[in-house]
């Protein structure tokens, strides 16, 4: 089968399309025939070697790339009863130190990392769900905000930020969305009650003008760090979505890092929301597997609304 791997860390050119043996599903595992694989910033960080340099993964001879999977169950290993061949699924491959990732014709994942694909949704759109929606829901869980509380979402028009706005609104939270001026209508359609343009010189002051005293919590999808911390009230909560972007928890604010992990039951609930049209799945474009490097080049330029998707 064909798969994209990295042998030597570097730029997009480090992505190699190779022929490898089809992986085998072991105990508690499922082999998925990949129909679509999302392209995410973590893929670029893996490819470049930044995650290895940060001690988040070891240096390997061959490193698989890709976290988001949408496809069809091809085979199940011993002990797997909840999935069967032919079933459409989505999943999160959250292991970094592996030879094969989601950028492949077949991928093996633990059964607990999979969920039924959203009914009525094509695989390309379904592939944008796992990593970004799970990151958003796990961030909101860590904030522990009660219904009716206020929450700031930075980068609200991005893949994670958009899901965070929608999921927060579904929880009965009142959302302040920070995004580019041209995205105001979009993030308000996601359920944001208030909008702050990214061009606002003082984010904290702009938010506090809308919510006197500050918001109860923040999901910092744009990695603003301390600039967004000032918008949170004393003893509130702040979720940082990348290691190194977390600010010091001044004023008794509880600062947490979101290290996303596979969660089949949570992904199943998100899949059901997507099937019902309550989560918006956005695709920025599709490319064949052989053009993974081109996808990474486009990702690096920024400005995407939604995710690029590779189609094996």
N, C-alpha and C positions, 0 to 999 in steps of 0.2 A: 504494500500500500504506500501511498504518498503521505509525507508529513513534513512540516517545517520545523527545523531545529536550529540551534546555535552551537557552534563549536568554539568560536573565539568571539568574545564580547566586542561590541562595536556599534556602528550605525546601522541603518536599515539593511545595508549590504551584507551584514553578518547573518541574515536570515537565509538558510539553505533549504531548498526543496530536495528531499532525499527519498529513496525507496527503502523501506524497512519491513520487517516481518509484522504481520497483523498481531496486535497484542491479545493476550488470553485473559479472560475474566477469571479471577481466583475466587476463593471463598468470600461471600458477602459483596461481590463486585458485579458490575454490569458492563457489558461491551455495547457501545452505542455507535451506530453508523451515523457519522456526523453529516448533517445537512447544512448547518450554518454554525459559524464560530465568531463571536464578537471580538472586536479589536479594542483593547482598553489600554489606558496609560500604564498599568502595571506590566503589560506585555513589553512595552518599550523600556521600562526600568529593568526588567529581567534581561532583555537583549543587550542593553548597554553595559551591564555589569554593575549598575548602581546598587542593586539589591545585594549582590555578593559583597561589594565594598562596604556596605552597611552592616554586614554580618547576618543578614536575613536569609541567606542561602549559601551553600558551599559552592566551591568552584568544581565543575564537572567537565568531563571530556565532551559530553553531549547534554544539552539542556532543551527540554521541550518547552514550547511556547503556547500560550492561550489558556484562558480560564472558562469562558462562556461556551456552553455546548447546547445545541438544539438538534435533535435527530430522532432516530428510531432504534429501539432496543434490538440488538443483533444476537446477543447471547447473554445468559445469566450464569453466574457461578453458583457453587453449592451454598445452600442456606438462604438464597434469595427467593422470596415468595411474593413480594409486592409488585414485581415487574415481570413482564413476559415478552418474548420476542414479538416484534411487530408493533409494540406500543410506542407512541410518540412521547418523548420526554424532553425536559430541560434539566441542566445540571451545572454545578460549579466545581471545577477542578482546581482546588485551592492548595495543592501541594506544589512547592517550588522546585524541590530537588527530584525531578523525574526526567526520564529520557524522552517522553512523549507528552504533549499537551493537547489542547483542543484544536490547534491548527493541524488537522490530520483527517484522513478519511474515516478512521475509526479511533475511538477513545475509550479507555477503561476507567470507570469511576466507582467509588464505593456506592453501594445502593443508597446509603443515607444522604448522599450528596445530590440525589436526583428527585424529581417530582414530575407528575404528569404535565405535559405541555398544555398551555392554555387552549381550550377548545375554540376552534374557528379562527385561530391565528396561524399565519404561515410561519415556517421555521426561521426565516430571516428576521422577522420582527421578534419572534420568541427568543432568539439568541441574544437580544439586547436586555433581557430581563434579569438573569441570575445575579451577576456580580453587582450591578448598580442598584437594583432594588433591595437585595439583601444588605448591602452597605447602608442604604438609607434607613431601612427598618431597624437594623441593629443599632444605628446611631440614635434613633428616636427612643428605642428601648433603654439605652444607657442614660439618656437624659432624665427618664422617670418623671415626666411632666404630667400633671393631672389634666383631665378634660377642662377646657376653658382657659388654660394657660396660654401664654404668648411664646412664640419661638421665632427666632431669626434663622433664615436659610440663606447663606451666601452662595453665589454661583447657582442661583435658582433656575436658570435656564439650561444648565448642563444636565448630563445623564443622571448623575446621582442627585443633584439638587432638585431636578424636576420631580423625581420620585419622592424625595423628602417632602416637598411641598404638598403633593397629592396625599401621601400617607399621613402627614400631620393633620391636614384638613379632615381626612376620614376619621381621625381620632378625636375630632372636636377641638383641636388646637387652633389658635388664631395666629396666622402666619404673616410675618414680615419678610418679603422676598427682596433680595438684592441681586440685581442683574443689569445688563446693558439697557439703555433707554428703549431700544427697538424691541426688547423682549417683554415689555410691560404687559401687553395684551396677552401674551402667551402664559406668563406666570400667574396672571390673574385668572386665566381660564383653568389653571391647575388648582385653584382654590385659595390663592394668597389674598389676604384682606388688605394689606398695605404693601406699597412698593417703594423701594429706595433705589435710585439709579446708581450704577457702579461708579459714575463720575462724581458722586458726592464726595467732597473733600474730606469730611469728617464723618465716617460711617456711624460712629457711636452717637454723635450729636444728632444726625439725621434720624436715627432709629428712636432715640429718646424723645425727639420732638413728636413722633407718632405715638410712642408708648412711654408716657412719663414714668420715670423711675427705672426704666429698662425692661427688657424681655426676660422671661423666666429661664430661657435656655437658647442655645444656638447650635446649629449644624453648620460647620464651617467647610462647605464643599469647595470654596474658592481658595482655601488655605490663607486667609488674611491674618490669622493669628491674633496678636495683641490688638490690632486695629478693630477687630470684631468683638474682642473680649469686653471692651468698654461699653458695648451696647447691652450687656447682660447685667441684671441687677445683682446686688450683693447676695452671696450664698445661692446663686443660681447654678446652672450647669452648662458646660461647654463641651461639644464633641468635635475633636480634631480628626480629620480624615486621612492624615498622612503623618508618619513618624517624622519628628523634627519640626513640624508646624505648630505643635501645641504650645500655647503661652503658659506662663506661670499663673497659677490660680490665685490671683490677687483678690482681695475683698471676700475671701472665703468661697470663691467660686470653685465648684468641683469640675476639674478638667479631666476628660477621659479621651483616650485614643481608641479609635474604632479599627480593630484588626479583624476584618471580615472573615467569616468562616462558613463553610458549607453547612446547610441546615435544611434537610429535605422537607420536614413539616412546614417550616416557615415559607419555603419556596413554593410549596403546594398552595398555601393561602394566597401568596402573591400571584401565582398563576391563575387562580380563580378570579382574583380582582381584575387581572388583565383580560380574561375571557369575558368578563362582564362590562368591559369598557371603562372601568374605574381607575385603571392605570394606563397611561399613554405610552405606547411603545414607539420609539422614534428611530428610524434608520437614516443615516446620513448618506449611505451609498453601499454598493456591494462590489466585490472584486473576487476573481477566482483565486484559489489557494496559491497558485504560482506567482501571484502579484502581491504577496504579503509585504514585501519590501516597499512597494508603492503605497500600500495602505499605511504603513508606519511613517512614510514621508508625509503623507497627507495629515496624519494625526499630529505630527510635530508642528505643522503650520498653525494648528489651533483653529478656533472659530467654528467648530462643528456643532451642529444641533442634533443630537442623537449619536448613534454609534455606527462606525463602519463595520461591515460584516463580510467575512470570507466565506465563500461557497465552494466546498470541495468538489 
